[in-house]
Amino acid sequence: MSDDNVVDFAAAGTRHLQRRQQEQKEERVDAMRARFAAALPDKPTPVKDYFKKKRKQKKR
């Protein structure tokens, strides 16, 4: 057998472990992004918009 086909399981295992850990980190980051997007409003100034709307209603 030639040495070209020899697999170093320690190195392959380390690469696989690192890749799997990186994928898990990316999944956690994506989940955090989704939670923040759901929790925070889309408008940059929801309070100001609310007060403007209230003032408009008072003036009518």
Rosetta blueprint (number, residue, H / E / L):
1 M L
2 S L
3 D H
4 D H
5 N H
6 V L
7 V L
8 D L
9 F H
10 A H
11 A H
12 A H
13 G H
14 T H
15 R H
16 H H
17 L H
18 Q H
19 R H
20 R H
21 Q H
22 Q H
23 E H
24 Q H
25 K H
26 E H
27 E H
28 R H
29 V H
30 D H
31 A H
32 M H
33 R H
34 A H
35 R H
36 F H
37 A H
38 A H
39 A H
40 L L
41 P L
42 D L
43 K L
44 P L
45 T L
46 P H
47 V H
48 K H
49 D H
50 Y H
51 F H
52 K H
53 K H
54 K H
55 R H
56 K H
57 Q H
58 K H
59 K H
60 R L
